[in-house]
Amino acid sequence: MSKEYDLYLEQHRANVAKGFYWIQENIPELLIDIPNVSYEHQICYSHDNSKDDSAEYKAYDAYFYGRNRSFQVVQDFQYAWLTHIHKNPHHWQHWILVHDDIKNGKLETILEMPYNYIIEMICDWWAFSWARGNLYEIFNWYDEHSKNMKLAPETRTTVESILDKIKNTLDNSGIIR
């Protein structure tokens, strides 16, 4: 265990929560009522809990805070990342269904993400902007990475609509870029 990784996890989770609470305060209409969903519990208290599991924790710690990135360290990290996205549906990669054989000419199907996980995913991305003190950084990040993201059509539309609402609210709040 490293103090550096523990601190990173604590700060990341706190920044994910900051994004959620900012949305809750400034654009509450984004938090549509979904039966049996508590956004606050999901995003502020349960986010990335699997990173506390030994296999994920040790691999992430060694990869980001260890002294070397040996072949084994990289392999362990890749396995931990795969485990993480399969346990955490707020990652878009979680929603890619790879077929055993080609179905309708496709090897994979991109599934629509449930709305609550889209909100959590955006808070997760936005956490890095909060950490750096530039709440606009998420928009450039999304522009750079979105072309490589495999998002279902309605999911992409929803993500971009939410990001537009966040940007417009920031623009109208007087926050300096």
Backbone as a chain_set.jsonl record, in Angstrom:
{"seq": "MSKEYDLYLEQHRANVAKGFYWIQENIPELLIDIPNVSYEHQICYSHDNSKDDSAEYKAYDAYFYGRNRSFQVVQDFQYAWLTHIHKNPHHWQHWILVHDDIKNGKLETILEMPYNYIIEMICDWWAFSWARGNLYEIFNWYDEHSKNMKLAPETRTTVESILDKIKNTLDNSGIIR", "coords": {"N": [[0.846, -1.192, 0.0], [0.458, 2.209, -0.796], [0.946, 5.517, 0.348], [0.668, 7.534, -1.48], [-1.041, 6.509, -3.512], [-3.318, 5.973, -1.986], [-3.961, 8.6, -1.233], [-4.455, 9.702, -3.771], [-6.774, 8.189, -4.504], [-8.577, 9.048, -2.517], [-8.719, 11.809, -3.087], [-9.618, 11.735, -5.754], [-12.165, 10.509, -5.52], [-13.38, 12.438, -3.91], [-13.389, 14.592, -5.697], [-15.019, 13.591, -7.728], [-17.401, 13.557, -6.307], [-17.634, 16.329, -5.875], [-18.217, 17.208, -8.463], [-20.718, 15.96, -8.819], [-22.23, 17.209, -6.718], [-22.092, 19.841, -7.581], [-23.558, 19.722, -9.973], [-26.009, 18.916, -8.861], [-26.658, 21.205, -7.412], [-26.582, 23.291, -9.331], [-27.706, 22.461, -11.791], [-30.11, 20.888, -11.318], [-32.145, 19.618, -12.691], [-30.959, 17.776, -14.331], [-30.715, 15.498, -12.866], [-32.664, 13.292, -13.158], [-35.539, 11.609, -11.929], [-35.2, 8.312, -11.072], [-36.509, 5.21, -10.447], [-35.462, 3.453, -7.55], [-32.851, 4.398, -7.623], [-30.23, 6.09, -6.199], [-28.566, 8.799, -6.777], [-26.687, 10.221, -5.256], [-25.711, 8.327, -3.38], [-24.665, 6.374, -5.129], [-22.749, 7.849, -6.645], [-21.282, 9.444, -4.851], [-20.601, 7.864, -2.671], [-20.193, 5.192, -3.398], [-18.629, 5.145, -5.613], [-16.122, 3.76, -7.618], [-15.462, 1.765, -5.749], [-14.448, -0.767, -6.14], [-11.78, -0.422, -6.559], [-10.606, -0.651, -4.146], [-10.393, -3.322, -3.709], [-8.112, -5.999, -3.403], [-6.765, -7.052, -5.762], [-7.196, -5.096, -7.773], [-6.302, -2.797, -6.402], [-3.544, -3.275, -5.731], [-2.4, -3.627, -8.28], [-2.956, -1.175, -9.608], [-1.635, 0.594, -7.881], [1.058, -0.299, -8.098], [1.481, 0.186, -10.827], [1.054, 2.98, -11.204], [2.431, 4.177, -9.071], [4.629, 2.728, -8.45], [8.11, 1.632, -8.69], [8.906, 0.711, -11.132], [7.884, -0.188, -14.462], [7.53, -2.91, -15.258], [7.128, -5.753, -17.456], [5.38, -7.52, -16.149], [4.13, -5.835, -14.273], [2.721, -4.13, -15.982], [1.046, -5.995, -17.258], [-0.433, -6.916, -15.034], [-1.718, -4.536, -14.352], [-3.284, -4.106, -16.669], [-5.03, -6.294, -16.518], [-6.282, -5.631, -14.109], [-7.516, -3.229, -14.865], [-9.313, -4.179, -16.799], [-10.898, -5.804, -15.157], [-11.885, -3.778, -13.523], [-13.471, -2.153, -15.288], [-15.418, -3.992, -15.914], [-16.681, -4.345, -13.493], [-17.698, -1.871, -12.94], [-20.156, -0.019, -14.047], [-20.162, 2.642, -14.849], [-18.302, 3.157, -16.71], [-17.797, 3.592, -20.136], [-16.779, 1.493, -21.62], [-17.733, -0.753, -20.416], [-20.144, -1.314, -21.579], [-19.892, -2.588, -23.989], [-20.563, -5.241, -25.923], [-19.036, -8.098, -26.769], [-19.197, -10.407, -29.303], [-19.205, -13.988, -29.643], [-19.205, -14.966, -32.144], [-19.667, -13.593, -35.43], [-22.373, -11.46, -35.535], [-25.019, -10.426, -37.425], [-23.182, -9.256, -39.136], [-21.467, -7.989, -37.382], [-18.931, -7.908, -34.909], [-19.222, -6.956, -32.435], [-21.552, -5.392, -30.172], [-22.728, -2.266, -29.338], [-24.061, -1.177, -26.459], [-26.76, 0.798, -25.118], [-26.21, 3.099, -22.477], [-27.453, 3.147, -19.144], [-29.065, 6.017, -17.762], [-28.284, 6.991, -15.171], [-25.688, 5.989, -14.928], [-24.419, 7.329, -16.938], [-24.42, 9.932, -15.92], [-22.745, 9.501, -13.69], [-20.395, 8.735, -15.046], [-19.719, 11.11, -16.361], [-19.25, 12.766, -14.143], [-17.03, 11.399, -13.175], [-15.147, 11.773, -15.266], [-15.028, 14.554, -15.088], [-13.876, 14.964, -12.653], [-11.122, 15.156, -12.909], [-10.784, 17.673, -13.978], [-11.677, 19.207, -11.828], [-9.649, 18.565, -10.021], [-7.494, 19.845, -11.168], [-8.278, 22.431, -11.092], [-9.544, 23.678, -13.205], [-12.451, 23.917, -14.504], [-13.345, 23.776, -17.065], [-11.771, 22.075, -18.488], [-12.685, 19.479, -19.027], [-14.174, 19.635, -21.386], [-12.429, 20.026, -23.559], [-10.996, 17.687, -23.196], [-12.99, 15.768, -23.712], [-13.555, 16.377, -26.401], [-11.123, 15.6, -27.569], [-11.026, 12.844, -26.984], [-13.46, 11.647, -27.622], [-13.879, 10.671, -30.211], [-12.737, 8.185, -30.197], [-14.25, 6.763, -28.476], [-16.596, 4.228, -27.969], [-19.712, 4.675, -28.12], [-23.178, 4.134, -27.793], [-25.756, 5.42, -29.959], [-27.917, 6.993, -28.661], [-26.8, 7.265, -26.148], [-24.457, 8.751, -26.706], [-25.633, 11.127, -27.625], [-26.975, 11.911, -25.287], [-24.8, 12.232, -23.49], [-23.422, 14.357, -24.75], [-25.365, 16.337, -24.681], [-25.653, 16.726, -21.898], [-23.038, 17.595, -21.281], [-23.048, 19.985, -22.773], [-25.004, 21.424, -21.347], [-23.733, 21.67, -18.879], [-21.495, 23.209, -19.65], [-22.759, 25.555, -20.636], [-23.977, 26.449, -18.288], [-21.733, 26.906, -16.686], [-20.562, 28.932, -18.252], [-22.437, 30.957, -17.894], [-22.202, 31.473, -15.249], [-20.123, 33.028, -14.529], [-17.658, 31.987, -13.991], [-14.241, 32.031, -14.449], [-12.348, 31.108, -17.232]], "CA": [[0.0, 0.0, 0.0], [1.224, 3.451, -0.791], [0.226, 6.722, 0.764], [0.369, 8.314, -2.693], [-2.236, 5.977, -4.169], [-4.436, 6.22, -1.075], [-4.303, 10.023, -1.355], [-5.086, 9.869, -5.077], [-8.137, 7.653, -4.446], [-9.372, 9.945, -1.677], [-8.95, 13.059, -3.821], [-10.444, 11.455, -6.93], [-13.547, 10.31, -5.074], [-13.885, 13.741, -3.46], [-13.64, 15.416, -6.879], [-16.217, 13.037, -8.37], [-18.515, 14.063, -5.507], [-17.772, 17.77, -6.16], [-18.945, 17.334, -9.727], [-22.12, 15.617, -8.571], [-22.893, 18.24, -5.911], [-22.219, 21.03, -8.429], [-24.715, 19.473, -10.842], [-27.199, 18.911, -8.018], [-26.963, 22.587, -7.027], [-26.684, 24.223, -10.446], [-28.536, 21.927, -12.881], [-30.775, 19.741, -10.69], [-33.021, 18.922, -13.641], [-30.227, 16.666, -14.93], [-30.826, 14.322, -11.994], [-34.03, 12.821, -13.333], [-35.931, 10.598, -10.954], [-35.167, 6.931, -11.545], [-36.839, 4.344, -9.305], [-34.399, 2.657, -6.903], [-31.525, 4.959, -7.88], [-29.787, 7.228, -5.401], [-27.361, 9.338, -7.409], [-25.705, 10.594, -4.245], [-25.053, 7.12, -2.861], [-23.902, 5.758, -6.219], [-21.634, 8.67, -7.127], [-20.468, 10.029, -3.777], [-20.211, 6.901, -1.645], [-19.853, 3.882, -3.94], [-17.824, 5.284, -6.825], [-14.814, 3.094, -7.687], [-15.167, 0.94, -4.56], [-13.676, -1.967, -6.499], [-10.345, -0.112, -6.503], [-10.13, -1.054, -2.829], [-10.14, -4.764, -3.749], [-6.672, -6.268, -3.448], [-6.226, -7.222, -7.122], [-7.164, -3.784, -8.435], [-5.492, -1.848, -5.641], [-2.11, -3.556, -5.872], [-1.978, -3.41, -9.666], [-2.971, 0.273, -9.869], [-0.572, 1.19, -7.074], [2.35, -0.632, -8.711], [1.58, 0.798, -12.155], [1.139, 4.441, -11.138], [3.286, 4.683, -7.997], [5.757, 1.824, -8.239], [9.41, 2.071, -9.176], [9.157, 0.29, -12.509], [6.739, -0.693, -15.217], [7.96, -4.167, -15.873], [6.098, -6.455, -18.223], [4.402, -8.067, -15.206], [3.367, -4.716, -13.713], [1.799, -3.695, -17.035], [0.035, -7.059, -17.411], [-1.304, -6.882, -13.854], [-2.555, -3.34, -14.475], [-4.281, -4.317, -17.719], [-6.028, -7.192, -15.962], [-7.036, -4.865, -13.114], [-8.369, -2.283, -15.6], [-10.403, -4.966, -17.375], [-11.762, -6.141, -14.027], [-12.531, -2.539, -13.081], [-14.556, -1.722, -16.186], [-16.499, -4.973, -15.849], [-17.378, -4.182, -12.213], [-18.135, -0.487, -12.775], [-20.89, 0.338, -15.265], [-20.036, 4.049, -15.248], [-17.32, 3.229, -17.798], [-18.443, 3.265, -21.421], [-16.272, 0.203, -22.092], [-18.564, -1.781, -19.78], [-21.35, -1.491, -22.38], [-19.545, -3.185, -25.287], [-20.79, -6.685, -25.914], [-18.244, -8.761, -27.802], [-19.845, -11.67, -29.665], [-18.352, -15.138, -29.922], [-19.139, -15.052, -33.598], [-20.204, -12.38, -36.042], [-23.834, -11.359, -35.541], [-25.453, -9.354, -38.32], [-22.01, -8.607, -39.701], [-20.718, -7.252, -36.361], [-18.29, -8.693, -33.861], [-19.599, -6.38, -31.153], [-22.735, -4.543, -30.102], [-22.572, -1.184, -28.366], [-25.336, -1.038, -25.759], [-27.066, 2.095, -24.505], [-25.919, 3.173, -21.04], [-28.495, 3.74, -18.315], [-28.832, 7.439, -17.518], [-27.543, 7.248, -13.93], [-24.275, 5.712, -15.138], [-23.902, 8.432, -17.76], [-24.135, 11.027, -14.976], [-21.544, 9.133, -12.926], [-19.256, 8.77, -15.96], [-19.347, 12.512, -16.572], [-18.626, 13.217, -12.884], [-15.716, 10.751, -13.132], [-14.281, 12.532, -16.18], [-14.915, 15.944, -14.63], [-13.05, 14.976, -11.439], [-9.76, 15.586, -13.245], [-10.865, 19.126, -14.112], [-11.741, 19.734, -10.463], [-8.324, 18.395, -9.42], [-6.574, 20.825, -11.756], [-8.811, 23.776, -10.887], [-10.038, 24.223, -14.481], [-13.681, 23.168, -14.729], [-13.58, 23.678, -18.513], [-10.853, 21.105, -19.081], [-13.437, 18.306, -19.477], [-14.711, 19.803, -22.739], [-11.323, 19.719, -24.473], [-10.708, 16.262, -23.037], [-14.012, 15.004, -24.437], [-13.334, 16.587, -27.84], [-9.953, 14.815, -27.972], [-11.191, 11.41, -26.768], [-14.778, 11.125, -28.006], [-13.845, 9.932, -31.491], [-12.3, 6.82, -29.918], [-15.207, 6.135, -27.572], [-17.677, 3.486, -28.609], [-20.945, 4.978, -27.412], [-24.399, 3.946, -28.568], [-26.233, 6.736, -30.423], [-28.638, 7.774, -27.639], [-25.839, 7.562, -25.083], [-23.621, 9.866, -27.166], [-26.476, 12.332, -27.631], [-27.198, 12.286, -23.894], [-23.518, 12.732, -22.959], [-23.126, 15.674, -25.325], [-26.368, 17.271, -24.16], [-25.286, 17.037, -20.51], [-21.83, 18.428, -21.327], [-23.473, 21.324, -23.238], [-25.693, 22.099, -20.239], [-22.708, 22.038, -17.895], [-20.713, 24.318, -20.205], [-23.585, 26.762, -20.664], [-24.151, 26.898, -16.907], [-20.431, 27.496, -16.295], [-20.409, 30.197, -18.982], [-23.356, 31.948, -17.335], [-21.959, 31.629, -13.804], [-19.04, 33.969, -14.315], [-16.397, 31.3, -13.694], [-13.216, 32.398, -15.421], [-11.68, 29.955, -17.835]], "C": [[0.876, 1.234, 0.0], [0.34, 4.62, -0.368], [-0.179, 7.551, -0.448], [-0.909, 7.815, -3.371], [-3.468, 6.169, -3.289], [-4.904, 7.669, -1.183], [-4.989, 10.292, -2.696], [-6.542, 9.386, -5.039], [-9.054, 8.572, -3.652], [-9.709, 11.232, -2.432], [-9.84, 12.836, -5.039], [-11.907, 11.308, -6.531], [-14.163, 11.619, -4.597], [-14.213, 14.642, -4.655], [-14.824, 14.906, -7.701], [-17.453, 13.568, -7.637], [-18.722, 15.563, -5.744], [-18.546, 17.994, -7.446], [-20.42, 17.036, -9.546], [-22.825, 16.732, -7.819], [-23.047, 19.541, -6.696], [-23.43, 20.876, -9.358], [-25.999, 19.551, -10.025], [-27.627, 20.342, -7.662], [-27.292, 23.473, -8.221], [-27.567, 23.768, -11.602], [-29.304, 20.712, -12.353], [-31.687, 18.966, -11.64], [-32.304, 17.783, -14.367], [-30.387, 15.374, -14.13], [-32.264, 13.819, -12.011], [-34.308, 11.683, -12.365], [-35.971, 9.231, -11.62], [-35.485, 6.054, -10.34], [-35.621, 3.53, -8.846], [-32.99, 3.144, -7.214], [-31.309, 6.141, -6.951], [-28.48, 7.711, -6.018], [-26.282, 9.608, -6.369], [-24.98, 9.364, -3.707], [-24.146, 6.509, -3.921], [-22.629, 6.532, -6.526], [-20.714, 9.116, -5.987], [-19.959, 9.009, -2.76], [-19.758, 5.552, -2.196], [-18.912, 3.943, -5.133], [-16.451, 4.618, -6.664], [-14.46, 2.27, -6.45], [-14.335, -0.285, -4.906], [-12.174, -1.698, -6.497], [-9.746, -0.413, -5.131], [-9.868, -2.554, -2.741], [-8.659, -4.999, -4.021], [-6.113, -6.324, -4.874], [-6.15, -5.881, -7.861], [-6.192, -2.848, -7.723], [-3.997, -2.059, -5.903], [-1.61, -3.258, -7.282], [-1.939, -1.926, -10.017], [-1.823, 0.96, -9.135], [0.794, 0.934, -7.703], [2.54, 0.087, -10.041], [1.808, 2.307, -12.064], [2.149, 4.955, -10.113], [4.478, 3.776, -7.696], [7.029, 2.369, -8.857], [9.685, 1.65, -10.612], [7.853, -0.141, -13.157], [7.198, -1.913, -16.002], [6.799, -4.763, -16.669], [4.997, -6.955, -17.296], [3.536, -6.968, -14.607], [2.324, -4.242, -14.726], [0.688, -4.723, -17.222], [-0.948, -7.056, -16.244], [-2.246, -5.679, -13.92], [-3.642, -3.552, -15.527], [-5.388, -5.256, -17.24], [-6.9, -6.454, -14.947], [-7.981, -3.868, -13.787], [-9.561, -3.021, -16.21], [-11.404, -5.362, -16.286], [-12.559, -4.914, -13.595], [-13.689, -2.144, -13.996], [-15.705, -2.727, -16.195], [-17.297, -4.856, -14.551], [-18.041, -2.813, -12.07], [-18.824, 0.018, -14.037], [-20.881, 1.825, -15.616], [-18.931, 4.239, -16.294], [-17.982, 2.8, -19.094], [-18.002, 1.898, -21.936], [-17.087, -0.977, -21.543], [-19.721, -2.204, -20.696], [-21.062, -1.997, -23.791], [-19.667, -4.698, -25.15], [-20.033, -7.285, -27.088], [-18.864, -10.14, -28.045], [-18.803, -12.768, -29.892], [-18.19, -15.354, -31.422], [-19.818, -13.801, -34.16], [-21.733, -12.475, -36.104], [-24.215, -10.171, -36.411], [-24.269, -8.571, -38.876], [-21.157, -7.857, -38.693], [-20.131, -8.218, -35.339], [-18.684, -8.179, -32.474], [-20.88, -5.57, -31.302], [-22.476, -3.513, -29.017], [-23.947, -0.944, -27.751], [-25.514, 0.38, -25.226], [-26.759, 2.018, -23.005], [-27.135, 3.708, -20.301], [-28.081, 5.16, -17.889], [-27.996, 7.695, -16.26], [-26.054, 6.961, -14.086], [-23.638, 6.75, -16.056], [-23.539, 9.608, -16.853], [-22.863, 10.713, -14.186], [-20.291, 9.182, -13.797], [-18.779, 10.203, -16.175], [-18.709, 13.08, -15.302], [-17.216, 12.642, -12.742], [-14.745, 11.503, -14.037], [-13.989, 13.923, -15.617], [-14.038, 16.053, -13.388], [-11.641, 15.475, -11.725], [-9.705, 17.098, -13.466], [-10.909, 19.785, -12.733], [-10.366, 19.649, -9.805], [-7.35, 19.452, -9.911], [-7.067, 22.264, -11.612], [-9.282, 24.447, -12.163], [-11.274, 23.42, -14.875], [-14.026, 23.023, -16.202], [-12.733, 22.601, -19.18], [-11.587, 19.876, -19.639], [-13.881, 18.429, -20.939], [-13.635, 19.545, -23.791], [-10.985, 18.238, -24.409], [-11.712, 15.429, -23.831], [-13.831, 15.163, -25.953], [-12.182, 15.72, -28.351], [-10.211, 13.311, -27.923], [-12.477, 10.826, -27.347], [-14.76, 10.318, -29.295], [-13.403, 8.486, -31.301], [-13.239, 6.065, -28.978], [-16.291, 5.439, -28.377], [-18.927, 3.666, -27.758], [-22.124, 4.714, -28.337], [-24.981, 5.329, -28.899], [-26.956, 7.571, -29.364], [-27.713, 8.146, -26.485], [-24.982, 8.749, -25.48], [-24.41, 11.171, -27.149], [-26.701, 12.836, -26.21], [-25.932, 12.869, -23.278], [-23.277, 14.147, -23.455], [-24.126, 16.727, -24.874], [-26.03, 17.686, -22.726], [-24.049, 17.932, -20.481], [-22.16, 19.845, -21.794], [-24.151, 22.098, -22.117], [-24.702, 22.524, -19.162], [-21.922, 23.245, -18.39], [-21.511, 25.614, -20.208], [-23.797, 27.315, -19.259], [-22.857, 27.517, -16.375], [-20.258, 28.86, -16.944], [-21.249, 31.3, -18.344], [-23.127, 32.203, -15.845], [-20.854, 32.619, -13.496], [-17.731, 33.323, -13.923], [-15.427, 31.625, -14.815], [-12.536, 31.135, -15.931], [-10.219, 29.929, -17.491]], "O": [[1.891, 1.303, 0.693], [-0.846, 4.684, -0.692], [-1.231, 8.191, -0.452], [-1.761, 8.615, -3.759], [-4.545, 6.491, -3.792], [-6.105, 7.935, -1.221], [-5.982, 11.018, -2.756], [-7.442, 10.096, -5.49], [-10.18, 8.843, -4.069], [-10.852, 11.687, -2.414], [-10.717, 13.652, -5.327], [-12.786, 11.918, -7.14], [-15.339, 11.88, -4.851], [-15.203, 15.373, -4.627], [-15.55, 15.698, -8.302], [-18.429, 13.976, -8.266], [-19.862, 16.023, -5.807], [-19.419, 18.859, -7.516], [-21.275, 17.763, -10.052], [-23.903, 17.165, -8.227], [-24.022, 20.268, -6.502], [-24.228, 21.802, -9.504], [-26.968, 20.181, -10.447], [-28.82, 20.645, -7.618], [-28.183, 24.318, -8.137], [-28.12, 24.602, -12.32], [-29.16, 19.615, -12.893], [-31.965, 17.788, -11.414], [-32.955, 16.918, -14.953], [-30.212, 14.281, -14.668], [-32.983, 13.908, -11.016], [-33.42, 10.899, -12.031], [-36.682, 9.022, -12.603], [-34.806, 6.142, -9.317], [-34.865, 2.997, -9.659], [-32.032, 2.382, -7.082], [-32.109, 7.077, -6.921], [-27.424, 7.113, -5.81], [-25.114, 9.273, -6.568], [-23.754, 9.37, -3.593], [-22.996, 6.168, -3.643], [-21.554, 5.945, -6.654], [-19.495, 9.158, -6.156], [-18.981, 9.273, -2.06], [-19.012, 4.838, -1.526], [-18.447, 2.909, -5.612], [-15.724, 4.88, -5.706], [-13.282, 2.097, -6.139], [-13.595, -0.791, -4.062], [-11.378, -2.635, -6.441], [-8.526, -0.428, -4.972], [-9.202, -3.015, -1.815], [-8.038, -4.266, -4.79], [-5.089, -5.702, -5.156], [-5.142, -5.578, -8.5], [-5.366, -2.192, -8.358], [-3.282, -1.121, -6.255], [-0.525, -2.703, -7.458], [-0.992, -1.466, -10.655], [-1.128, 1.803, -9.702], [1.6, 1.856, -7.827], [3.641, 0.546, -10.347], [2.66, 2.85, -12.767], [2.671, 6.058, -10.27], [5.247, 4.047, -6.774], [7.028, 3.436, -9.471], [10.601, 2.176, -11.246], [6.86, -0.419, -12.485], [7.239, -1.922, -17.233], [5.653, -4.327, -16.559], [3.814, -6.832, -17.614], [2.329, -7.152, -14.45], [1.177, -3.983, -14.363], [-0.483, -4.36, -17.332], [-2.157, -7.179, -16.445], [-3.426, -5.788, -13.587], [-4.801, -3.208, -15.294], [-6.562, -5.027, -17.533], [-8.118, -6.633, -14.927], [-9.112, -3.681, -13.338], [-10.691, -2.537, -16.144], [-12.615, -5.262, -16.482], [-13.759, -5.002, -13.334], [-14.777, -1.832, -13.512], [-16.849, -2.352, -16.456], [-18.469, -5.23, -14.514], [-18.86, -2.616, -11.173], [-18.16, 0.435, -14.986], [-21.526, 2.229, -16.583], [-18.661, 5.365, -16.713], [-18.651, 1.768, -19.147], [-18.77, 1.218, -22.617], [-17.12, -2.054, -22.137], [-20.215, -3.326, -20.595], [-21.893, -1.851, -24.687], [-18.963, -5.334, -24.365], [-20.345, -7.018, -28.248], [-19.032, -10.933, -27.117], [-17.668, -12.496, -30.284], [-17.17, -15.857, -31.892], [-20.465, -13.051, -33.428], [-22.298, -13.425, -36.644], [-23.784, -9.045, -36.162], [-24.353, -7.357, -39.063], [-20.22, -7.159, -39.08], [-20.756, -9.208, -34.961], [-18.506, -8.87, -31.47], [-21.24, -5.127, -32.393], [-22.055, -3.852, -27.911], [-24.884, -0.554, -28.446], [-24.54, 1.07, -24.923], [-27.017, 1.005, -22.355], [-27.787, 4.634, -20.784], [-26.901, 5.446, -17.686], [-27.092, 8.531, -16.283], [-25.234, 7.618, -13.446], [-22.441, 7.017, -15.954], [-22.475, 10.207, -17.003], [-22.0, 11.578, -14.036], [-19.237, 9.622, -13.338], [-17.578, 10.473, -16.171], [-17.72, 13.807, -15.388], [-16.314, 13.318, -12.247], [-13.638, 11.835, -13.614], [-12.857, 14.403, -15.663], [-13.511, 17.127, -13.099], [-11.032, 16.139, -10.887], [-8.691, 17.732, -13.172], [-10.254, 20.802, -12.503], [-9.965, 20.575, -9.101], [-6.483, 19.903, -9.162], [-6.359, 23.206, -11.967], [-9.408, 25.671, -12.201], [-11.161, 22.368, -15.504], [-14.903, 22.235, -16.558], [-12.975, 22.259, -20.338], [-11.142, 19.295, -20.629], [-13.953, 17.425, -21.649], [-13.908, 18.909, -24.809], [-10.72, 17.606, -25.432], [-11.33, 14.497, -24.539], [-13.943, 14.189, -26.697], [-12.262, 15.169, -29.448], [-9.666, 12.572, -28.743], [-12.563, 9.613, -27.542], [-15.543, 9.382, -29.453], [-13.669, 7.644, -32.159], [-13.048, 4.877, -28.717], [-16.83, 5.99, -29.337], [-19.17, 2.919, -26.81], [-22.074, 5.033, -29.525], [-24.718, 6.297, -28.186], [-26.635, 8.747, -29.191], [-27.837, 9.228, -25.912], [-24.793, 9.666, -24.681], [-23.903, 12.201, -26.705], [-26.629, 14.038, -25.953], [-25.992, 13.901, -22.609], [-22.963, 15.039, -22.666], [-23.763, 17.891, -24.704], [-26.112, 18.866, -22.384], [-24.012, 18.915, -19.741], [-21.608, 20.81, -21.264], [-23.905, 23.292, -21.95], [-24.819, 23.613, -18.599], [-21.705, 24.197, -17.641], [-20.991, 26.661, -19.823], [-23.796, 28.531, -19.068], [-22.891, 28.539, -15.69], [-19.862, 29.825, -16.291], [-20.814, 32.448, -18.267], [-23.787, 33.056, -15.251], [-20.663, 33.008, -12.344], [-16.784, 34.019, -13.559], [-15.763, 31.504, -15.994], [-12.2, 30.228, -15.17], [-9.501, 29.024, -17.917]]}, "num_chains": 1, "name": "protein.A"}
